[in-house]
């Protein structure tokens, strides 16, 4: 069994964005309902793509590519509650030939709330045939990151 990487720390993320927990995202206990962390991750990933100069989806289309989520793993560390101010951090953690992994974490202050790893595959928009990750996106992400992707 492979050893898991250590929990995310805020200082590892070049890109961060604020997010305030809304009432509609909470359960009866006032705690964020777990599936909403994947929505937070998706919103943050879209903003990351914009920040590295590769806005989704228009920057991928000239490369004959779109991205499709194929895996998501979430480690819950603490509970976020209604009206909490969170900081979402996103970084490109690994690139393969046709796929890449984003590490996305939610923090309240410096405290890790949720640690998400999402794998995307690059594929043609029409029939979802895998294609290489655009070299321009890899270069942009590597130049942007303080913790360099594998």
C-alpha positions in Angstrom: 0.0 0.0 0.0 1.4 3.4 -1.0 2.1 5.9 1.8 -0.2 8.9 1.8 1.2 12.3 1.4 1.2 14.6 4.4 -1.8 16.9 5.0 -1.9 20.2 3.1 -0.5 23.4 4.6 -1.6 26.8 3.5 2.0 28.0 2.7 2.2 25.3 -0.1 -0.4 27.1 -2.2 0.5 29.9 -4.5 -3.1 30.4 -5.4 -5.7 31.0 -2.8 -9.2 32.4 -2.8 -11.7 33.3 0.0 -15.1 31.6 0.4 -17.8 32.3 3.0 -19.9 29.3 3.9 -23.5 29.9 3.0 -26.6 28.7 4.9 -27.8 26.6 2.0 -24.5 24.5 2.2 -25.1 23.4 5.8 -27.0 20.5 7.3 -29.4 20.8 10.3 -26.4 21.0 12.7 -25.1 24.1 10.9 -22.1 22.1 9.5 -21.2 22.1 5.8 -22.7 19.1 4.2 -19.8 17.0 2.9 -20.6 17.0 -0.9 -20.2 20.8 -0.9 -16.5 20.5 -0.5 -16.3 19.0 -4.1 -18.3 22.1 -5.3 -15.8 24.3 -3.5 -13.0 22.4 -5.1 -14.5 22.8 -8.6 -15.0 26.5 -8.1 -11.4 26.9 -6.9 -10.0 24.9 -9.7 -11.8 27.1 -12.3 -10.3 30.2 -10.6 -6.9 28.6 -10.5 -7.0 28.0 -14.3 -7.9 31.7 -14.8 -5.0 32.7 -12.4 -2.4 30.8 -14.4 -3.6 32.4 -17.6 -5.4 29.3 -18.9 -9.1 30.1 -18.3 -11.4 27.1 -18.5 -12.7 26.0 -20.9 -11.8 28.4 -23.6 -8.0 28.0 -23.2 -8.2 24.2 -23.7 -10.4 24.2 -26.8 -7.7 25.4 -29.3 -5.7 22.4 -28.2 -8.6 20.1 -29.0 -9.0 19.3 -25.4 -11.4 19.5 -22.5 -11.0 18.1 -19.0 -13.0 15.4 -17.3 -12.9 14.6 -13.6 -12.2 10.9 -13.2 -11.3 10.6 -9.5 -11.8 12.7 -6.3 -10.5 11.8 -2.8 -11.4 13.9 0.2 -9.9 13.8 3.7 -12.1 15.6 6.2 -10.1 17.1 9.1 -12.6 19.4 10.9 -16.1 20.9 10.4 -16.7 24.2 8.6 -19.9 25.9 9.8 -22.3 28.5 8.5 -20.7 31.9 7.9 -17.1 30.6 8.4 -14.6 32.4 6.2 -12.5 29.8 4.4 -9.5 30.0 2.3 -9.3 27.6 -0.6 -5.9 26.7 -1.9 -5.2 25.1 -5.2 -2.1 23.7 -6.8 -1.2 21.4 -9.7 0.4 18.5 -7.9 1.2 16.1 -10.7 1.2 15.9 -14.5 1.0 12.7 -16.5 0.7 12.3 -20.3 -3.1 12.7 -20.5 -4.0 13.5 -16.9 -3.1 15.7 -14.0 -3.9 16.0 -10.3 -5.0 19.1 -8.5 -4.5 19.4 -4.7 -7.3 21.6 -3.3 -7.6 22.4 0.4 -10.0 24.4 2.6 -8.6 26.2 5.6 -10.1 28.2 8.4 -7.2 30.5 9.3 -4.2 28.1 9.2 -6.3 25.1 10.2 -7.0 22.5 7.5 -10.7 21.7 7.2 -10.7 19.5 4.1 -8.0 18.1 1.8 -9.2 17.2 -1.8 -7.2 15.5 -4.6 -8.9 15.5 -8.0 -7.6 13.8 -11.1 -8.6 15.1 -14.5 -8.1 13.5 -17.9 -7.7 15.6 -21.0 -9.8 14.4 -23.8 -11.5 15.6 -27.0 -14.7 17.4 -26.3 -16.7 15.5 -28.9 -16.1 11.8 -28.0 -13.9 12.0 -24.9 -10.9 10.4 -26.5 -7.8 11.0 -24.3 -5.3 13.6 -25.6 -2.1 14.9 -24.1 -2.3 17.6 -21.5 -1.5 20.8 -23.4 2.2 21.7 -23.0 1.3 25.4 -22.6 -0.9 24.5 -19.6 1.9 22.4 -18.0 4.4 25.2 -18.5 2.0 27.9 -17.1 1.3 25.8 -14.0 4.9 24.9 -13.4 6.0 28.6 -13.7 3.2 29.6 -11.3 3.7 27.1 -8.5 6.0 27.5 -5.5 5.8 23.7 -4.9 6.6 22.3 -8.3 4.3 19.6 -9.7 5.7 16.1 -10.1 
